[in-house]
Amino acid sequence: MADIVPSGVTGNGKKKIYSAGAVISEGDWVYVDTSDNNKVKPASNAGATTANVRGVALNDAADDSDVIVLLDGTYDPGVVLTEGVIFVLSTGGAMAPVEDHTGANGSGKFATTLGRGNSDGVLRINIDVATAALA
């Protein structure tokens, strides 16, 4: 499998409005950049800071504009997710099934867990931030 490509995302649960510190697309998983006035930016599994996921963007946002971030609850990326599959942070704010980030594919990456596909084909958000890179 590859990164999930969201389309027409929706979410139910706890939400918060943040200021974007970069261009953000709906469906991007985001982190809070404390060095940039606590603005949110697309997360990445490349480092500890950018893998510290806060939630998922529910709308497109230009730099310095408002973005609604789903912090907890259920997230529908607009594609059916397989029940029971664990999804992790990929690059550029994307998410991917955990099996895409095991072995050599995961080496040196911060595999922040985003949640698990549920029986409705959506993601039950359960963020577990990676604090160390995979060996």
TIVO-2410 file (N, C-alpha, C; in nm, 3 decimals):
# residues 135
REC num residu      c1      c2      c3 atome chaine
REC   1      M   0.084  -0.118   0.000     N      A
REC   1      M   0.000   0.000   0.000    CA      A
REC   1      M   0.089   0.124   0.000     C      A
REC   2      A   0.026   0.236  -0.022     N      A
REC   2      A   0.099   0.364  -0.025    CA      A
REC   2      A   0.028   0.463   0.066     C      A
REC   3      D   0.076   0.587   0.066     N      A
REC   3      D   0.010   0.691   0.144    CA      A
REC   3      D  -0.136   0.701   0.104     C      A
REC   4      I  -0.221   0.727   0.202     N      A
REC   4      I  -0.364   0.748   0.177    CA      A
REC   4      I  -0.380   0.888   0.118     C      A
REC   5      V  -0.451   0.898   0.007     N      A
REC   5      V  -0.476   1.028  -0.057    CA      A
REC   5      V  -0.618   1.072  -0.020     C      A
REC   6      P  -0.629   1.169   0.071     N      A
REC   6      P  -0.761   1.211   0.117    CA      A
REC   6      P  -0.837   1.292   0.012     C      A
REC   7      S  -0.970   1.284   0.022     N      A
REC   7      S  -1.056   1.359  -0.070    CA      A
REC   7      S  -1.189   1.386  -0.002     C      A
REC   8      G  -1.218   1.512   0.023     N      A
REC   8      G  -1.345   1.547   0.088    CA      A
REC   8      G  -1.351   1.497   0.231     C      A
REC   9      V  -1.253   1.531   0.311     N      A
REC   9      V  -1.241   1.479   0.446    CA      A
REC   9      V  -1.349   1.533   0.539     C      A
REC  10      T  -1.383   1.453   0.639     N      A
REC  10      T  -1.475   1.495   0.745    CA      A
REC  10      T  -1.423   1.438   0.877     C      A
REC  11      G  -1.469   1.495   0.985     N      A
REC  11      G  -1.427   1.445   1.115    CA      A
REC  11      G  -1.527   1.480   1.222     C      A
REC  12      N  -1.541   1.390   1.318     N      A
REC  12      N  -1.629   1.412   1.432    CA      A
REC  12      N  -1.547   1.398   1.559     C      A
REC  13      G  -1.559   1.495   1.647     N      A
REC  13      G  -1.486   1.490   1.772    CA      A
REC  13      G  -1.435   1.627   1.812     C      A
REC  14      K  -1.331   1.627   1.894     N      A
REC  14      K  -1.274   1.752   1.945    CA      A
REC  14      K  -1.195   1.822   1.836     C      A
REC  15      K  -1.227   1.950   1.813     N      A
REC  15      K  -1.162   2.030   1.710    CA      A
REC  15      K  -1.108   2.159   1.771     C      A
REC  16      K  -1.007   2.215   1.706     N      A
REC  16      K  -0.952   2.343   1.748    CA      A
REC  16      K  -0.907   2.420   1.625     C      A
REC  17      I  -0.923   2.552   1.629     N      A
REC  17      I  -0.878   2.637   1.518    CA      A
REC  17      I  -0.737   2.687   1.550     C      A
REC  18      Y  -0.647   2.667   1.454     N      A
REC  18      Y  -0.508   2.713   1.464    CA      A
REC  18      Y  -0.479   2.807   1.348     C      A
REC  19      S  -0.368   2.878   1.357     N      A
REC  19      S  -0.316   2.955   1.246    CA      A
REC  19      S  -0.214   2.868   1.173     C      A
REC  20      A  -0.224   2.866   1.041     N      A
REC  20      A  -0.131   2.786   0.960    CA      A
REC  20      A   0.002   2.858   0.947     C      A
REC  21      G   0.110   2.782   0.960     N      A
REC  21      G   0.244   2.837   0.943    CA      A
REC  21      G   0.306   2.800   0.810     C      A
REC  22      A   0.224   2.739   0.725     N      A
REC  22      A   0.264   2.697   0.590    CA      A
REC  22      A   0.135   2.663   0.516     C      A
REC  23      V   0.144   2.635   0.389     N      A
REC  23      V   0.027   2.590   0.314    CA      A
REC  23      V  -0.010   2.450   0.363     C      A
REC  24      I  -0.137   2.433   0.398     N      A
REC  24      I  -0.187   2.306   0.449    CA      A
REC  24      I  -0.304   2.262   0.364     C      A
REC  25      S  -0.306   2.134   0.331     N      A
REC  25      S  -0.417   2.075   0.255    CA      A
REC  25      S  -0.507   1.997   0.350     C      A
REC  26      E  -0.637   1.992   0.318     N      A
REC  26      E  -0.726   1.911   0.400    CA      A
REC  26      E  -0.671   1.769   0.403     C      A
REC  27      G  -0.674   1.709   0.519     N      A
REC  27      G  -0.621   1.574   0.534    CA      A
REC  27      G  -0.475   1.567   0.575     C      A
REC  28      D  -0.407   1.683   0.580     N      A
REC  28      D  -0.268   1.684   0.629    CA      A
REC  28      D  -0.269   1.666   0.780     C      A
REC  29      W  -0.186   1.576   0.829     N      A
REC  29      W  -0.161   1.565   0.972    CA      A
REC  29      W  -0.063   1.676   1.006     C      A
REC  30      V  -0.087   1.746   1.117     N      A
REC  30      V  -0.010   1.865   1.148    CA      A
REC  30      V   0.052   1.859   1.287     C      A
REC  31      Y   0.159   1.937   1.303     N      A
REC  31      Y   0.224   1.954   1.432    CA      A
REC  31      Y   0.228   2.103   1.464     C      A
REC  32      V   0.246   2.136   1.592     N      A
REC  32      V   0.255   2.275   1.635    CA      A
REC  32      V   0.402   2.314   1.638     C      A
REC  33      D   0.437   2.418   1.562     N      A
REC  33      D   0.574   2.467   1.558    CA      A
REC  33      D   0.590   2.575   1.665     C      A
REC  34      T   0.649   2.537   1.777     N      A
REC  34      T   0.664   2.631   1.889    CA      A
REC  34      T   0.763   2.743   1.859     C      A
REC  35      S   0.847   2.724   1.757     N      A
REC  35      S   0.942   2.830   1.721    CA      A
REC  35      S   0.881   2.931   1.624     C      A
REC  36      D   0.755   2.907   1.581     N      A
REC  36      D   0.687   2.995   1.486    CA      A
REC  36      D   0.550   3.035   1.542     C      A
REC  37      N   0.549   3.091   1.662     N      A
REC  37      N   0.427   3.141   1.724    CA      A
REC  37      N   0.316   3.036   1.735     C      A
REC  38      N   0.355   2.911   1.756     N      A
REC  38      N   0.259   2.800   1.773    CA      A
REC  38      N   0.167   2.780   1.655     C      A
REC  39      K   0.217   2.807   1.536     N      A
REC  39      K   0.139   2.781   1.415    CA      A
REC  39      K   0.153   2.634   1.379     C      A
REC  40      V   0.053   2.580   1.309     N      A
REC  40      V   0.060   2.440   1.268    CA      A
REC  40      V   0.116   2.429   1.128     C      A
REC  41      K   0.190   2.317   1.106     N      A
REC  41      K   0.253   2.289   0.978    CA      A
REC  41      K   0.236   2.141   0.948     C      A
REC  42      P   0.247   2.101   0.820     N      A
REC  42      P   0.235   1.959   0.789    CA      A
REC  42      P   0.342   1.878   0.863     C      A
REC  43      A   0.299   1.769   0.924     N      A
REC  43      A   0.388   1.683   1.001    CA      A
REC  43      A   0.468   1.592   0.907     C      A
REC  44      S   0.573   1.534   0.960     N      A
REC  44      S   0.658   1.443   0.883    CA      A
REC  44      S   0.723   1.344   0.977     C      A
REC  45      N   0.750   1.223   0.927     N      A
REC  45      N   0.815   1.121   1.008    CA      A
REC  45      N   0.967   1.134   1.006     C      A
REC  46      A   1.018   1.246   0.955     N      A
REC  46      A   1.163   1.264   0.938    CA      A
REC  46      A   1.235   1.307   1.066     C      A
REC  47      G   1.163   1.360   1.166     N      A
REC  47      G   1.230   1.407   1.286    CA      A
REC  47      G   1.136   1.411   1.405     C      A
REC  48      A   1.191   1.420   1.525     N      A
REC  48      A   1.111   1.417   1.647    CA      A
REC  48      A   1.014   1.535   1.655     C      A
REC  49      T   1.059   1.654   1.618     N      A
REC  49      T   0.973   1.773   1.627    CA      A
REC  49      T   0.856   1.763   1.531     C      A
REC  50      T   0.883   1.730   1.405     N      A
REC  50      T   0.776   1.726   1.304    CA      A
REC  50      T   0.687   1.603   1.317     C      A
REC  51      A   0.730   1.502   1.393     N      A
REC  51      A   0.649   1.383   1.416    CA      A
REC  51      A   0.558   1.397   1.538     C      A
REC  52      N   0.566   1.511   1.606     N      A
REC  52      N   0.484   1.536   1.724    CA      A
REC  52      N   0.346   1.586   1.680     C      A
REC  53      V   0.268   1.495   1.627     N      A
REC  53      V   0.139   1.525   1.564    CA      A
REC  53      V   0.037   1.576   1.665     C      A
REC  54      R  -0.033   1.684   1.626     N      A
REC  54      R  -0.141   1.739   1.707    CA      A
REC  54      R  -0.277   1.687   1.659     C      A
REC  55      G  -0.294   1.675   1.526     N      A
REC  55      G  -0.422   1.630   1.472    CA      A
REC  55      G  -0.420   1.639   1.321     C      A
REC  56      V  -0.540   1.635   1.261     N      A
REC  56      V  -0.552   1.635   1.115    CA      A
REC  56      V  -0.633   1.756   1.069     C      A
REC  57      A  -0.586   1.822   0.963     N      A
REC  57      A  -0.653   1.941   0.908    CA      A
REC  57      A  -0.780   1.902   0.835     C      A
REC  58      L  -0.889   1.973   0.864     N      A
REC  58      L  -1.017   1.946   0.799    CA      A
REC  58      L  -1.047   2.042   0.685     C      A
REC  59      N  -0.956   2.137   0.661     N      A
REC  59      N  -0.976   2.230   0.550    CA      A
REC  59      N  -0.839   2.271   0.493     C      A
REC  60      D  -0.841   2.321   0.370     N      A
REC  60      D  -0.720   2.378   0.311    CA      A
REC  60      D  -0.694   2.512   0.379     C      A
REC  61      A  -0.566   2.547   0.391     N      A
REC  61      A  -0.533   2.676   0.452    CA      A
REC  61      A  -0.405   2.731   0.391     C      A
REC  62      A  -0.408   2.859   0.359     N      A
REC  62      A  -0.287   2.928   0.314    CA      A
REC  62      A  -0.206   2.966   0.438     C      A
REC  63      D  -0.080   2.998   0.417     N      A
REC  63      D   0.005   3.044   0.526    CA      A
REC  63      D  -0.062   3.163   0.597     C      A
REC  64      D  -0.063   3.163   0.728     N      A
REC  64      D  -0.121   3.267   0.813    CA      A
REC  64      D  -0.274   3.275   0.807     C      A
REC  65      S  -0.340   3.168   0.764     N      A
REC  65      S  -0.486   3.166   0.769    CA      A
REC  65      S  -0.531   3.057   0.866     C      A
REC  66      D  -0.661   3.055   0.897     N      A
REC  66      D  -0.714   2.960   0.994    CA      A
REC  66      D  -0.729   2.820   0.934     C      A
REC  67      V  -0.699   2.721   1.018     N      A
REC  67      V  -0.718   2.582   0.981    CA      A
REC  67      V  -0.786   2.512   1.098     C      A
REC  68      I  -0.889   2.433   1.067     N      A
REC  68      I  -0.959   2.355   1.169    CA      A
REC  68      I  -0.889   2.221   1.181     C      A
REC  69      V  -0.847   2.188   1.303     N      A
REC  69      V  -0.773   2.064   1.327    CA      A
REC  69      V  -0.856   1.972   1.416     C      A
REC  70      L  -0.878   1.850   1.368     N      A
REC  70      L  -0.945   1.747   1.446    CA      A
REC  70      L  -0.841   1.683   1.536     C      A
REC  71      L  -0.861   1.696   1.667     N      A
REC  71      L  -0.764   1.649   1.765    CA      A
REC  71      L  -0.793   1.506   1.811     C      A
REC  72      D  -0.919   1.470   1.816     N      A
REC  72      D  -0.960   1.340   1.868    CA      A
REC  72      D  -1.097   1.308   1.810     C      A
REC  73      G  -1.126   1.180   1.796     N      A
REC  73      G  -1.255   1.138   1.744    CA      A
REC  73      G  -1.239   1.046   1.626     C      A
REC  74      T  -1.330   1.059   1.528     N      A
REC  74      T  -1.322   0.977   1.408    CA      A
REC  74      T  -1.296   1.067   1.287     C      A
REC  75      Y  -1.210   1.017   1.201     N      A
REC  75      Y  -1.166   1.092   1.083    CA      A
REC  75      Y  -1.197   1.010   0.959     C      A
REC  76      D  -1.269   1.071   0.865     N      A
REC  76      D  -1.301   1.006   0.738    CA      A
REC  76      D  -1.221   1.076   0.629     C      A
REC  77      P  -1.117   1.009   0.574     N      A
REC  77      P  -1.036   1.072   0.471    CA      A
REC  77      P  -1.101   1.071   0.332     C      A
REC  78      G  -1.223   1.019   0.323     N      A
REC  78      G  -1.290   1.016   0.193    CA      A
REC  78      G  -1.260   0.890   0.114     C      A
REC  79      V  -1.184   0.799   0.173     N      A
REC  79      V  -1.159   0.667   0.116    CA      A
REC  79      V  -1.183   0.566   0.228     C      A
REC  80      V  -1.227   0.445   0.193     N      A
REC  80      V  -1.257   0.345   0.293    CA      A
REC  80      V  -1.127   0.285   0.348     C      A
REC  81      L  -1.113   0.287   0.479     N      A
REC  81      L  -0.997   0.229   0.545    CA      A
REC  81      L  -1.033   0.089   0.593     C      A
REC  82      T  -0.935   0.000   0.592     N      A
REC  82      T  -0.957  -0.138   0.633    CA      A
REC  82      T  -0.965  -0.147   0.785     C      A
REC  83      E  -1.068  -0.215   0.832     N      A
REC  83      E  -1.086  -0.233   0.975    CA      A
REC  83      E  -0.965  -0.305   1.036     C      A
REC  84      G  -0.917  -0.254   1.148     N      A
REC  84      G  -0.808  -0.317   1.220    CA      A
REC  84      G  -0.669  -0.273   1.179     C      A
REC  85      V  -0.655  -0.210   1.062     N      A
REC  85      V  -0.524  -0.166   1.017    CA      A
REC  85      V  -0.481  -0.043   1.096     C      A
REC  86      I  -0.357  -0.045   1.143     N      A
REC  86      I  -0.300   0.070   1.214    CA      A
REC  86      I  -0.236   0.162   1.112     C      A
REC  87      F  -0.262   0.292   1.126     N      A
REC  87      F  -0.206   0.392   1.035    CA      A
REC  87      F  -0.106   0.479   1.110     C      A
REC  88      V   0.004   0.512   1.041     N      A
REC  88      V   0.112   0.591   1.100    CA      A
REC  88      V   0.141   0.712   1.012     C      A
REC  89      L   0.212   0.807   1.069     N      A
REC  89      L   0.254   0.926   0.997    CA      A
REC  89      L   0.355   0.889   0.889     C      A
REC  90      S   0.338   0.948   0.772     N      A
REC  90      S   0.432   0.930   0.661    CA      A
REC  90      S   0.504   1.065   0.641     C      A
REC  91      T   0.527   1.104   0.518     N      A
REC  91      T   0.592   1.232   0.490    CA      A
REC  91      T   0.491   1.334   0.441     C      A
REC  92      G   0.525   1.461   0.451     N      A
REC  92      G   0.441   1.567   0.396    CA      A
REC  92      G   0.299   1.571   0.450     C      A
REC  93      G   0.281   1.532   0.577     N      A
REC  93      G   0.148   1.536   0.637    CA      A
REC  93      G   0.061   1.417   0.606     C      A
REC  94      A   0.113   1.319   0.534     N      A
REC  94      A   0.034   1.203   0.492    CA      A
REC  94      A   0.032   1.093   0.598     C      A
REC  95      M  -0.061   0.999   0.578     N      A
REC  95      M  -0.064   0.880   0.663    CA      A
REC  95      M  -0.058   0.758   0.574     C      A
REC  96      A  -0.009   0.649   0.632     N      A
REC  96      A   0.006   0.524   0.558    CA      A
REC  96      A  -0.014   0.407   0.653     C      A
REC  97      P  -0.048   0.289   0.598     N      A
REC  97      P  -0.059   0.171   0.684    CA      A
REC  97      P   0.077   0.141   0.748     C      A
REC  98      V   0.075   0.090   0.870     N      A
REC  98      V   0.199   0.065   0.943    CA      A
REC  98      V   0.292  -0.030   0.868     C      A
REC  99      E   0.239  -0.124   0.791     N      A
REC  99      E   0.326  -0.219   0.721    CA      A
REC  99      E   0.415  -0.150   0.617     C      A
REC 100      D   0.379  -0.029   0.577     N      A
REC 100      D   0.464   0.046   0.484    CA      A
REC 100      D   0.587   0.104   0.553     C      A
REC 101      H   0.589   0.099   0.685     N      A
REC 101      H   0.698   0.161   0.760    CA      A
REC 101      H   0.764   0.062   0.855     C      A
REC 102      T   0.778  -0.061   0.809     N      A
REC 102      T   0.846  -0.163   0.888    CA      A
REC 102      T   0.973  -0.205   0.814     C      A
REC 103      G   1.063  -0.268   0.886     N      A
REC 103      G   1.187  -0.314   0.825    CA      A
REC 103      G   1.266  -0.198   0.767     C      A
REC 104      A   1.325  -0.220   0.652     N      A
REC 104      A   1.410  -0.119   0.587    CA      A
REC 104      A   1.332   0.008   0.553     C      A
REC 105      N   1.201  -0.005   0.526     N      A
REC 105      N   1.120   0.112   0.491    CA      A
REC 105      N   1.102   0.207   0.609     C      A
REC 106      G   1.117   0.156   0.732     N      A
REC 106      G   1.096   0.240   0.848    CA      A
REC 106      G   1.223   0.288   0.915     C      A
REC 107      S   1.335   0.237   0.872     N      A
REC 107      S   1.463   0.270   0.936    CA      A
REC 107      S   1.489   0.421   0.936     C      A
REC 108      G   1.517   0.475   1.055     N      A
REC 108      G   1.548   0.617   1.069    CA      A
REC 108      G   1.427   0.707   1.074     C      A
REC 109      K   1.305   0.651   1.067     N      A
REC 109      K   1.183   0.732   1.068    CA      A
REC 109      K   1.115   0.729   1.205     C      A
REC 110      F   1.040   0.833   1.234     N      A
REC 110      F   0.964   0.842   1.357    CA      A
REC 110      F   0.821   0.797   1.326     C      A
REC 111      A   0.786   0.678   1.370     N      A
REC 111      A   0.658   0.614   1.333    CA      A
REC 111      A   0.548   0.652   1.431     C      A
REC 112      T   0.505   0.776   1.427     N      A
REC 112      T   0.394   0.820   1.512    CA      A
REC 112      T   0.266   0.749   1.469     C      A
REC 113      T   0.201   0.683   1.562     N      A
REC 113      T   0.075   0.615   1.535    CA      A
REC 113      T  -0.038   0.719   1.533     C      A
REC 114      L  -0.123   0.712   1.431     N      A
REC 114      L  -0.233   0.807   1.417    CA      A
REC 114      L  -0.367   0.748   1.461     C      A
REC 115      G  -0.382   0.618   1.442     N      A
REC 115      G  -0.506   0.552   1.481    CA      A
REC 115      G  -0.523   0.421   1.409     C      A
REC 116      R  -0.645   0.367   1.418     N      A
REC 116      R  -0.677   0.236   1.361    CA      A
REC 116      R  -0.807   0.245   1.282     C      A
REC 117      G  -0.811   0.177   1.168     N      A
REC 117      G  -0.934   0.171   1.090    CA      A
REC 117      G  -1.042   0.099   1.170     C      A
REC 118      N  -1.164   0.153   1.170     N      A
REC 118      N  -1.271   0.087   1.245    CA      A
REC 118      N  -1.373   0.022   1.152     C      A
REC 119      S  -1.478  -0.034   1.209     N      A
REC 119      S  -1.576  -0.111   1.131    CA      A
REC 119      S  -1.654  -0.024   1.033     C      A
REC 120      D  -1.652   0.109   1.052     N      A
REC 120      D  -1.720   0.199   0.960    CA      A
REC 120      D  -1.631   0.243   0.844     C      A
REC 121      G  -1.507   0.192   0.840     N      A
REC 121      G  -1.415   0.228   0.732    CA      A
REC 121      G  -1.349   0.363   0.750     C      A
REC 122      V  -1.356   0.418   0.871     N      A
REC 122      V  -1.291   0.546   0.902    CA      A
REC 122      V  -1.186   0.523   1.009     C      A
REC 123      L  -1.109   0.627   1.040     N      A
REC 123      L  -1.001   0.617   1.137    CA      A
REC 123      L  -1.048   0.661   1.274     C      A
REC 124      R  -1.027   0.577   1.373     N      A
REC 124      R  -1.047   0.618   1.513    CA      A
REC 124      R  -0.914   0.675   1.557     C      A
REC 125      I  -0.908   0.807   1.576     N      A
REC 125      I  -0.783   0.874   1.610    CA      A
REC 125      I  -0.736   0.831   1.749     C      A
REC 126      N  -0.611   0.790   1.755     N      A
REC 126      N  -0.545   0.754   1.881    CA      A
REC 126      N  -0.397   0.783   1.861     C      A
REC 127      I  -0.360   0.910   1.872     N      A
REC 127      I  -0.224   0.953   1.841    CA      A
REC 127      I  -0.128   0.909   1.952     C      A
REC 128      D  -0.021   0.842   1.910     N      A
REC 128      D   0.087   0.801   1.999    CA      A
REC 128      D   0.216   0.850   1.934     C      A
REC 129      V   0.270   0.960   1.985     N      A
REC 129      V   0.384   1.027   1.924    CA      A
REC 129      V   0.511   0.946   1.945     C      A
REC 130      A   0.582   0.925   1.834     N      A
REC 130      A   0.711   0.856   1.839    CA      A
REC 130      A   0.816   0.950   1.897     C      A
REC 131      T   0.895   0.900   1.992     N      A
REC 131      T   0.999   0.982   2.054    CA      A
REC 131      T   1.139   0.942   2.009     C      A
REC 132      A   1.148   0.836   1.929     N      A
REC 132      A   1.277   0.790   1.878    CA      A
REC 132      A   1.257   0.732   1.739     C      A
REC 133      A   1.361   0.740   1.658     N      A
REC 133      A   1.355   0.684   1.523    CA      A
REC 133      A   1.365   0.532   1.529     C      A
REC 134      L   1.303   0.467   1.431     N      A
REC 134      L   1.313   0.323   1.420    CA      A
REC 134      L   1.455   0.283   1.379     C      A
REC 135      A   1.501   0.172   1.429     N      A
REC 135      A   1.635   0.125   1.394    CA      A
REC 135      A   1.635   0.059   1.258     C      A
***
